[in-house]
Amino acid sequence: MVVNDGSAQRSMVTSLTISFGQIVILDPGAFELNQEGGSSIDLHVSTSLVSGKTVALLSFIGPDIIAGSLADGSYTLTFRADRAHDRLGREVDGDCDGMPGGNRLDSFSRLFGDSDGDGDVDQMDRDLFRSVFKSNASDNKYLWYFDFDGDGDVDGSDNGQFNRRFGQS
């Protein structure tokens, strides 16, 4: 599983990419995403073939999704191997134990302002945020993951969201 583009930041989490080692047919419900505390997140799953292997791109749907990103919190992605099959119809090895079947669990978190993915919003994150404050999408210094509302600029509204989280872990 790759979060976003593989960068460390967890300020905004807008997609997950799952790459398989073969061609895999995914049935509905092959992926389940839950926030800590039990709430389920609706997913949009699109697949493609890359070098003869299936790649699934997961994005998020629902009222708690802002600017395409999950809300702050801890999440677990479950891959249900009983809902994924190879070209011959056999279950794939979901938990990588060498046997068909078995679910795989991957955990990650999102905290707006966490630019380095270390699980907190600290002075290092503040320094970077300040360096892009008042930038917009046409500026070279603009960083999309500090644009909380996704409106194309890092402004006072985004600063307010950042300040609400400063010092959190």
DOVOBA-780542 format. One line per field, with one value per residue: residue number from 1; residue in three letters; chain; x negated, y negated, z negated of N, C-alpha, C in turn. Coordinates in steps of 0.02 Angstrom, whole numbers, plus 50000, padded with zeros to 5 digits. Layout:
k <- NUM / ... .
r <- ala / ... .
c <- A / ... .
n_xx <- X / ... .
n_yy <- Y / ... .
n_zz <- Z / ... .
ca_xx <- X / ... .
ca_yy <- Y / ... .
ca_zz <- Z / ... .
c_xx <- X / ... .
c_yy <- Y / ... .
c_zz <- Z / ... .
This chain:
k <- 1 / 2 / 3 / 4 / 5 / 6 / 7 / 8 / 9 / 10 / 11 / 12 / 13 / 14 / 15 / 16 / 17 / 18 / 19 / 20 / 21 / 22 / 23 / 24 / 25 / 26 / 27 / 28 / 29 / 30 / 31 / 32 / 33 / 34 / 35 / 36 / 37 / 38 / 39 / 40 / 41 / 42 / 43 / 44 / 45 / 46 / 47 / 48 / 49 / 50 / 51 / 52 / 53 / 54 / 55 / 56 / 57 / 58 / 59 / 60 / 61 / 62 / 63 / 64 / 65 / 66 / 67 / 68 / 69 / 70 / 71 / 72 / 73 / 74 / 75 / 76 / 77 / 78 / 79 / 80 / 81 / 82 / 83 / 84 / 85 / 86 / 87 / 88 / 89 / 90 / 91 / 92 / 93 / 94 / 95 / 96 / 97 / 98 / 99 / 100 / 101 / 102 / 103 / 104 / 105 / 106 / 107 / 108 / 109 / 110 / 111 / 112 / 113 / 114 / 115 / 116 / 117 / 118 / 119 / 120 / 121 / 122 / 123 / 124 / 125 / 126 / 127 / 128 / 129 / 130 / 131 / 132 / 133 / 134 / 135 / 136 / 137 / 138 / 139 / 140 / 141 / 142 / 143 / 144 / 145 / 146 / 147 / 148 / 149 / 150 / 151 / 152 / 153 / 154 / 155 / 156 / 157 / 158 / 159 / 160 / 161 / 162 / 163 / 164 / 165 / 166 / 167 / 168 / 169 .
r <- met / val / val / asn / asp / gly / ser / ala / gln / arg / ser / met / val / thr / ser / leu / thr / ile / ser / phe / gly / gln / ile / val / ile / leu / asp / pro / gly / ala / phe / glu / leu / asn / gln / glu / gly / gly / ser / ser / ile / asp / leu / his / val / ser / thr / ser / leu / val / ser / gly / lys / thr / val / ala / leu / leu / ser / phe / ile / gly / pro / asp / ile / ile / ala / gly / ser / leu / ala / asp / gly / ser / tyr / thr / leu / thr / phe / arg / ala / asp / arg / ala / his / asp / arg / leu / gly / arg / glu / val / asp / gly / asp / cys / asp / gly / met / pro / gly / gly / asn / arg / leu / asp / ser / phe / ser / arg / leu / phe / gly / asp / ser / asp / gly / asp / gly / asp / val / asp / gln / met / asp / arg / asp / leu / phe / arg / ser / val / phe / lys / ser / asn / ala / ser / asp / asn / lys / tyr / leu / trp / tyr / phe / asp / phe / asp / gly / asp / gly / asp / val / asp / gly / ser / asp / asn / gly / gln / phe / asn / arg / arg / phe / gly / gln / ser .
c <- A / A / A / A / A / A / A / A / A / A / A / A / A / A / A / A / A / A / A / A / A / A / A / A / A / A / A / A / A / A / A / A / A / A / A / A / A / A / A / A / A / A / A / A / A / A / A / A / A / A / A / A / A / A / A / A / A / A / A / A / A / A / A / A / A / A / A / A / A / A / A / A / A / A / A / A / A / A / A / A / A / A / A / A / A / A / A / A / A / A / A / A / A / A / A / A / A / A / A / A / A / A / A / A / A / A / A / A / A / A / A / A / A / A / A / A / A / A / A / A / A / A / A / A / A / A / A / A / A / A / A / A / A / A / A / A / A / A / A / A / A / A / A / A / A / A / A / A / A / A / A / A / A / A / A / A / A / A / A / A / A / A / A / A / A / A / A / A / A .
n_xx <- 49958 / 49972 / 49974 / 50051 / 49938 / 49830 / 49748 / 49689 / 49776 / 49923 / 50020 / 50125 / 50226 / 50265 / 50274 / 50249 / 50138 / 50133 / 50032 / 50023 / 49944 / 49977 / 50103 / 50258 / 50426 / 50545 / 50678 / 50830 / 50814 / 50687 / 50595 / 50592 / 50610 / 50581 / 50604 / 50520 / 50615 / 50719 / 50799 / 50845 / 50770 / 50823 / 50769 / 50697 / 50648 / 50529 / 50456 / 50307 / 50197 / 50027 / 49878 / 49918 / 49977 / 50100 / 50155 / 50229 / 50318 / 50371 / 50491 / 50582 / 50750 / 50887 / 50971 / 50878 / 50762 / 50646 / 50591 / 50551 / 50481 / 50457 / 50524 / 50442 / 50362 / 50340 / 50323 / 50375 / 50344 / 50421 / 50387 / 50482 / 50458 / 50547 / 50626 / 50556 / 50476 / 50371 / 50331 / 50380 / 50481 / 50451 / 50432 / 50329 / 50170 / 50192 / 50137 / 50005 / 49945 / 49910 / 50014 / 50174 / 50300 / 50344 / 50343 / 50270 / 50204 / 50176 / 50114 / 50128 / 50110 / 50188 / 50157 / 50190 / 50070 / 49958 / 49821 / 49709 / 49739 / 49720 / 49812 / 49851 / 49888 / 49777 / 49642 / 49557 / 49649 / 49726 / 49632 / 49615 / 49747 / 49764 / 49675 / 49744 / 49860 / 49988 / 49969 / 50014 / 50089 / 50025 / 49900 / 49727 / 49688 / 49801 / 49883 / 49986 / 50036 / 50049 / 50158 / 50298 / 50437 / 50436 / 50446 / 50354 / 50262 / 50150 / 50206 / 50277 / 50382 / 50334 / 50224 / 50287 / 50341 / 50221 / 50164 / 50255 / 50214 / 50082 / 49952 / 50013 / 50016 .
n_yy <- 50059 / 49891 / 49730 / 49586 / 49512 / 49581 / 49503 / 49443 / 49359 / 49334 / 49243 / 49220 / 49347 / 49419 / 49527 / 49704 / 49826 / 49985 / 50114 / 50262 / 50423 / 50488 / 50515 / 50471 / 50500 / 50399 / 50411 / 50326 / 50242 / 50287 / 50209 / 50131 / 49989 / 49925 / 49806 / 49778 / 49827 / 49874 / 49819 / 49834 / 49799 / 49745 / 49804 / 49767 / 49868 / 49891 / 49982 / 50033 / 50099 / 50124 / 50154 / 50288 / 50317 / 50297 / 50140 / 50052 / 49906 / 49813 / 49699 / 49580 / 49564 / 49469 / 49376 / 49332 / 49311 / 49195 / 49086 / 49195 / 49272 / 49387 / 49370 / 49311 / 49439 / 49614 / 49755 / 49912 / 50015 / 50148 / 50285 / 50398 / 50556 / 50655 / 50594 / 50570 / 50627 / 50733 / 50750 / 50876 / 50893 / 50922 / 50888 / 50752 / 50736 / 50656 / 50619 / 50645 / 50769 / 50877 / 50959 / 50975 / 50850 / 50765 / 50616 / 50452 / 50325 / 50153 / 50013 / 49837 / 49658 / 49495 / 49324 / 49162 / 49047 / 49121 / 49130 / 49209 / 49338 / 49393 / 49409 / 49303 / 49127 / 49010 / 48893 / 48903 / 48933 / 48817 / 48719 / 48754 / 48738 / 48600 / 48554 / 48573 / 48505 / 48397 / 48429 / 48488 / 48605 / 48577 / 48536 / 48576 / 48615 / 48666 / 48790 / 48921 / 49001 / 48923 / 48850 / 48847 / 48838 / 48858 / 48757 / 48700 / 48612 / 48567 / 48502 / 48390 / 48466 / 48597 / 48583 / 48568 / 48697 / 48768 / 48713 / 48759 / 48888 / 48884 / 48942 / 49061 / 49241 .
n_zz <- 50000 / 50043 / 49983 / 50042 / 50149 / 50108 / 50032 / 49872 / 49802 / 49702 / 49694 / 49782 / 49844 / 49986 / 50070 / 50093 / 50152 / 50214 / 50260 / 50350 / 50372 / 50486 / 50614 / 50552 / 50514 / 50447 / 50336 / 50288 / 50133 / 50099 / 50036 / 49878 / 49780 / 49624 / 49495 / 49342 / 49206 / 49273 / 49380 / 49549 / 49707 / 49863 / 50020 / 50180 / 50307 / 50428 / 50559 / 50645 / 50771 / 50753 / 50822 / 50837 / 50715 / 50586 / 50527 / 50401 / 50370 / 50238 / 50187 / 50087 / 50024 / 49965 / 49831 / 49736 / 49802 / 49851 / 49971 / 50043 / 49952 / 49816 / 49650 / 49499 / 49407 / 49360 / 49464 / 49537 / 49670 / 49746 / 49844 / 49925 / 49963 / 50002 / 50090 / 50204 / 50350 / 50451 / 50628 / 50653 / 50566 / 50436 / 50261 / 50208 / 50122 / 49989 / 49863 / 49878 / 49841 / 49914 / 49945 / 50025 / 49998 / 49843 / 49753 / 49774 / 49674 / 49664 / 49582 / 49553 / 49529 / 49523 / 49504 / 49512 / 49562 / 49529 / 49600 / 49619 / 49588 / 49462 / 49364 / 49285 / 49261 / 49266 / 49227 / 49339 / 49440 / 49432 / 49473 / 49608 / 49652 / 49633 / 49730 / 49847 / 49832 / 49887 / 50019 / 50184 / 50300 / 50419 / 50385 / 50362 / 50234 / 50172 / 50078 / 50093 / 49991 / 49880 / 49902 / 49836 / 49867 / 50002 / 50098 / 50181 / 50129 / 49993 / 49857 / 49732 / 49680 / 49694 / 49612 / 49488 / 49471 / 49465 / 49348 / 49252 / 49237 / 49203 / 49102 / 49075 / 49071 .
ca_xx <- 50000 / 49937 / 50018 / 50041 / 49886 / 49774 / 49711 / 49699 / 49826 / 49989 / 50062 / 50184 / 50224 / 50316 / 50278 / 50208 / 50124 / 50115 / 50004 / 50022 / 49890 / 50006 / 50169 / 50306 / 50495 / 50571 / 50750 / 50851 / 50799 / 50621 / 50560 / 50632 / 50571 / 50614 / 50570 / 50518 / 50679 / 50767 / 50836 / 50822 / 50762 / 50840 / 50712 / 50703 / 50592 / 50517 / 50400 / 50272 / 50143 / 49962 / 49828 / 49950 / 49999 / 50156 / 50144 / 50293 / 50315 / 50429 / 50505 / 50630 / 50814 / 50929 / 50977 / 50820 / 50705 / 50637 / 50539 / 50529 / 50441 / 50486 / 50520 / 50390 / 50375 / 50304 / 50362 / 50353 / 50368 / 50424 / 50394 / 50516 / 50437 / 50603 / 50659 / 50507 / 50460 / 50326 / 50365 / 50411 / 50536 / 50428 / 50418 / 50259 / 50139 / 50200 / 50093 / 49935 / 49919 / 49897 / 50075 / 50229 / 50346 / 50315 / 50348 / 50212 / 50221 / 50126 / 50135 / 50096 / 50147 / 50190 / 50161 / 50176 / 50010 / 49902 / 49788 / 49654 / 49764 / 49695 / 49868 / 49866 / 49882 / 49728 / 49609 / 49533 / 49707 / 49744 / 49584 / 49631 / 49811 / 49752 / 49640 / 49791 / 49919 / 50007 / 49953 / 50070 / 50071 / 49981 / 49834 / 49681 / 49682 / 49865 / 49886 / 50057 / 50056 / 50064 / 50220 / 50348 / 50502 / 50426 / 50470 / 50301 / 50214 / 50137 / 50225 / 50294 / 50425 / 50289 / 50184 / 50329 / 50342 / 50154 / 50155 / 50296 / 50180 / 50012 / 49938 / 50047 / 49984 .
ca_yy <- 50000 / 49828 / 49674 / 49531 / 49524 / 49614 / 49456 / 49455 / 49315 / 49360 / 49185 / 49235 / 49415 / 49417 / 49590 / 49762 / 49866 / 50054 / 50148 / 50335 / 50455 / 50524 / 50490 / 50489 / 50477 / 50377 / 50409 / 50271 / 50254 / 50316 / 50164 / 50099 / 49941 / 49906 / 49760 / 49803 / 49814 / 49915 / 49793 / 49858 / 49748 / 49768 / 49802 / 49774 / 49909 / 49897 / 50027 / 50029 / 50148 / 50092 / 50206 / 50353 / 50326 / 50253 / 50086 / 50024 / 49839 / 49802 / 49631 / 49580 / 49534 / 49460 / 49308 / 49313 / 49302 / 49124 / 49076 / 49262 / 49304 / 49415 / 49329 / 49330 / 49500 / 49676 / 49795 / 49979 / 50040 / 50221 / 50316 / 50462 / 50601 / 50695 / 50553 / 50557 / 50691 / 50730 / 50762 / 50943 / 50892 / 50942 / 50833 / 50732 / 50741 / 50589 / 50605 / 50662 / 50826 / 50931 / 50997 / 50933 / 50822 / 50726 / 50543 / 50411 / 50263 / 50100 / 49956 / 49772 / 49604 / 49429 / 49268 / 49103 / 49011 / 49167 / 49128 / 49258 / 49404 / 49420 / 49419 / 49244 / 49061 / 48978 / 48833 / 48915 / 48926 / 48745 / 48682 / 48767 / 48706 / 48527 / 48540 / 48576 / 48465 / 48347 / 48452 / 48520 / 48661 / 48555 / 48521 / 48633 / 48636 / 48694 / 48862 / 48939 / 49034 / 48872 / 48816 / 48889 / 48838 / 48874 / 48703 / 48675 / 48568 / 48578 / 48437 / 48386 / 48523 / 48655 / 48569 / 48584 / 48770 / 48788 / 48693 / 48803 / 48952 / 48874 / 48973 / 49126 / 49302 .
ca_zz <- 50000 / 50046 / 49966 / 50089 / 50199 / 50074 / 49990 / 49801 / 49771 / 49686 / 49684 / 49823 / 49872 / 50038 / 50107 / 50076 / 50211 / 50197 / 50319 / 50344 / 50409 / 50543 / 50632 / 50501 / 50524 / 50382 / 50328 / 50243 / 50062 / 50089 / 49990 / 49827 / 49743 / 49562 / 49450 / 49273 / 49175 / 49308 / 49436 / 49614 / 49758 / 49930 / 50066 / 50252 / 50327 / 50500 / 50571 / 50710 / 50779 / 50762 / 50832 / 50828 / 50646 / 50567 / 50480 / 50379 / 50341 / 50194 / 50164 / 50032 / 50038 / 49906 / 49805 / 49696 / 49846 / 49867 / 50023 / 50064 / 49901 / 49756 / 49590 / 49452 / 49371 / 49376 / 49511 / 49556 / 49734 / 49749 / 49910 / 49915 / 50017 / 50026 / 50142 / 50257 / 50382 / 50509 / 50692 / 50653 / 50518 / 50370 / 50214 / 50203 / 50056 / 49962 / 49806 / 49898 / 49803 / 49961 / 49956 / 50049 / 49947 / 49788 / 49759 / 49759 / 49640 / 49665 / 49542 / 49566 / 49496 / 49556 / 49459 / 49552 / 49539 / 49520 / 49665 / 49624 / 49574 / 49398 / 49318 / 49246 / 49294 / 49223 / 49252 / 49407 / 49484 / 49432 / 49515 / 49678 / 49666 / 49639 / 49793 / 49903 / 49815 / 49937 / 50087 / 50219 / 50344 / 50474 / 50357 / 50355 / 50164 / 50149 / 50061 / 50092 / 49929 / 49829 / 49924 / 49802 / 49902 / 50073 / 50141 / 50224 / 50095 / 49922 / 49831 / 49661 / 49662 / 49685 / 49552 / 49430 / 49464 / 49443 / 49278 / 49210 / 49229 / 49182 / 49037 / 49069 / 49098 .
c_xx <- 49956 / 49989 / 49999 / 49991 / 49825 / 49732 / 49730 / 49758 / 49892 / 50037 / 50128 / 50174 / 50282 / 50322 / 50233 / 50198 / 50100 / 50093 / 49999 / 49965 / 49913 / 50070 / 50219 / 50374 / 50524 / 50647 / 50768 / 50837 / 50731 / 50579 / 50611 / 50587 / 50611 / 50571 / 50572 / 50582 / 50736 / 50803 / 50803 / 50820 / 50779 / 50781 / 50735 / 50640 / 50587 / 50455 / 50370 / 50221 / 50079 / 49911 / 49856 / 49972 / 50054 / 50133 / 50213 / 50281 / 50379 / 50433 / 50566 / 50692 / 50851 / 50926 / 50917 / 50757 / 50702 / 50578 / 50510 / 50492 / 50483 / 50481 / 50461 / 50410 / 50330 / 50351 / 50332 / 50386 / 50365 / 50432 / 50422 / 50502 / 50494 / 50643 / 50610 / 50482 / 50409 / 50365 / 50400 / 50467 / 50516 / 50418 / 50344 / 50235 / 50139 / 50152 / 50021 / 49905 / 49905 / 49957 / 50130 / 50273 / 50308 / 50318 / 50282 / 50237 / 50162 / 50154 / 50096 / 50137 / 50144 / 50197 / 50142 / 50118 / 49949 / 49867 / 49733 / 49676 / 49741 / 49749 / 49884 / 49863 / 49840 / 49696 / 49582 / 49590 / 49727 / 49697 / 49600 / 49698 / 49802 / 49718 / 49686 / 49854 / 49926 / 49984 / 50016 / 50044 / 50026 / 49911 / 49792 / 49678 / 49745 / 49858 / 49959 / 50079 / 50063 / 50126 / 50279 / 50413 / 50497 / 50448 / 50414 / 50254 / 50206 / 50147 / 50243 / 50338 / 50383 / 50245 / 50223 / 50333 / 50275 / 50146 / 50196 / 50259 / 50107 / 50004 / 49971 / 50003 / 50033 .
c_yy <- 49938 / 49773 / 49616 / 49551 / 49559 / 49567 / 49467 / 49416 / 49351 / 49303 / 49193 / 49306 / 49420 / 49481 / 49643 / 49801 / 49935 / 50088 / 50223 / 50362 / 50493 / 50489 / 50517 / 50460 / 50461 / 50376 / 50348 / 50290 / 50284 / 50273 / 50134 / 50051 / 49919 / 49858 / 49791 / 49782 / 49846 / 49886 / 49814 / 49800 / 49779 / 49756 / 49802 / 49811 / 49910 / 49940 / 50015 / 50085 / 50109 / 50148 / 50275 / 50368 / 50277 / 50202 / 50057 / 49956 / 49827 / 49728 / 49634 / 49540 / 49524 / 49390 / 49286 / 49302 / 49228 / 49118 / 49144 / 49302 / 49334 / 49363 / 49352 / 49395 / 49557 / 49721 / 49864 / 49997 / 50116 / 50242 / 50385 / 50508 / 50644 / 50657 / 50531 / 50624 / 50680 / 50746 / 50830 / 50948 / 50912 / 50880 / 50817 / 50740 / 50672 / 50572 / 50627 / 50718 / 50886 / 50974 / 50950 / 50910 / 50783 / 50652 / 50510 / 50346 / 50215 / 50041 / 49894 / 49719 / 49541 / 49377 / 49206 / 49064 / 49054 / 49175 / 49180 / 49328 / 49435 / 49424 / 49359 / 49181 / 49019 / 48918 / 48843 / 48907 / 48852 / 48705 / 48692 / 48734 / 48631 / 48510 / 48541 / 48535 / 48409 / 48366 / 48481 / 48569 / 48640 / 48537 / 48584 / 48659 / 48668 / 48768 / 48880 / 48967 / 48987 / 48832 / 48857 / 48894 / 48850 / 48820 / 48670 / 48626 / 48589 / 48510 / 48441 / 48443 / 48585 / 48646 / 48585 / 48658 / 48796 / 48773 / 48736 / 48868 / 48946 / 48902 / 49040 / 49183 / 49359 .
c_zz <- 50000 / 50031 / 50011 / 50142 / 50169 / 50032 / 49917 / 49772 / 49758 / 49669 / 49722 / 49850 / 49921 / 50078 / 50076 / 50140 / 50188 / 50261 / 50304 / 50387 / 50470 / 50563 / 50581 / 50520 / 50455 / 50383 / 50286 / 50171 / 50049 / 50040 / 49942 / 49789 / 49683 / 49522 / 49381 / 49238 / 49214 / 49367 / 49502 / 49664 / 49825 / 49977 / 50138 / 50274 / 50402 / 50509 / 50640 / 50711 / 50793 / 50765 / 50817 / 50757 / 50630 / 50516 / 50465 / 50347 / 50302 / 50177 / 50120 / 50049 / 49972 / 49879 / 49763 / 49737 / 49866 / 49915 / 50044 / 50011 / 49845 / 49700 / 49547 / 49417 / 49392 / 49415 / 49520 / 49621 / 49732 / 49821 / 49898 / 49974 / 50043 / 50080 / 50196 / 50284 / 50438 / 50572 / 50695 / 50602 / 50448 / 50326 / 50214 / 50131 / 50024 / 49906 / 49816 / 49857 / 49848 / 49976 / 49982 / 49990 / 49894 / 49801 / 49743 / 49728 / 49645 / 49626 / 49560 / 49530 / 49540 / 49501 / 49499 / 49520 / 49531 / 49587 / 49674 / 49604 / 49509 / 49345 / 49274 / 49289 / 49247 / 49257 / 49323 / 49457 / 49489 / 49477 / 49589 / 49697 / 49677 / 49705 / 49853 / 49891 / 49866 / 50008 / 50118 / 50269 / 50401 / 50450 / 50352 / 50283 / 50136 / 50136 / 50050 / 50025 / 49869 / 49847 / 49899 / 49842 / 49977 / 50120 / 50182 / 50193 / 50022 / 49889 / 49757 / 49638 / 49649 / 49624 / 49488 / 49418 / 49439 / 49369 / 49230 / 49194 / 49204 / 49111 / 49027 / 49096 / 49095 .
